[in-house]
């Protein structure tokens, strides 16, 4: 059986207006390499909006971008080091865009106090499919029956007899 190897990419960047376009092209290249051409636009536009907002609102421009692909979900996370950046106020339009274009998103704090905003896209390589449980397929091979030990009926009856006898003794003692 062939197993899918998860893909991971990490990029540290100091955000500036000219770097935003470069980061978009880098992310697009990795998505194409992973055969995710259909996710290039939503992922790159979401990351680009977050980077532009960080460039505009954050005092610390050092940012980390990570992408994880497990052959079913692509998760993109953008983490800024600015402790004063408030996602609920400074990044409101970005978060609304992410909510509209992604399958899931969230914001959390890192151990260092930095903010991490992530969003996910569901897809398989080359096609976008919803996560639906598939019906099990019948097995075409005949299986071997496992040999079982045959217990005599008398051995099976003994524990039940003991339990009723013990219960009867307890009833008589009352």
JONORBEL-V487693 format. One record per residue. N is the residue number from 0. NEAR is the number of other C-alpha atoms within 10 Angstrom. Layout:
N	NEAR
N	NEAR
//
This chain:
0	3
1	4
2	5
3	10
4	9
5	12
6	13
7	14
8	13
9	14
10	13
11	13
12	16
13	14
14	22
15	15
16	11
17	8
18	14
19	20
20	14
21	12
22	20
23	19
24	14
25	13
26	22
27	19
28	15
29	17
30	23
31	15
32	10
33	14
34	15
35	21
36	16
37	16
38	21
39	19
40	13
41	16
42	24
43	20
44	17
45	23
46	25
47	19
48	18
49	24
50	30
51	19
52	19
53	26
54	19
55	15
56	16
57	20
58	14
59	16
60	18
61	17
62	21
63	17
64	21
65	16
66	21
67	16
68	24
69	16
70	16
71	17
72	17
73	24
74	21
75	24
76	22
77	24
78	23
79	28
80	20
81	18
82	14
83	14
84	19
85	13
86	18
87	11
88	9
89	16
90	19
91	13
92	15
93	21
94	23
95	10
96	15
97	25
98	16
99	11
100	17
101	17
102	15
103	14
104	18
105	13
106	16
107	13
108	13
109	12
110	7
111	8
112	13
113	16
114	22
115	19
116	21
117	23
118	23
119	23
120	20
121	21
122	20
123	19
124	20
125	13
126	13
127	14
128	11
129	11
130	11
131	6
132	6
133	6
134	6
135	6
136	6
137	6
138	7
139	6
140	6
141	6
142	7
143	6
144	6
145	6
146	6
147	6
148	6
149	6
150	8
151	8
152	8
153	8
154	9
155	10
156	10
157	10
158	11
159	11
160	11
161	11
162	11
163	11
164	12
165	12
166	12
167	11
168	11
169	10
170	9
171	8
172	7
173	5
//
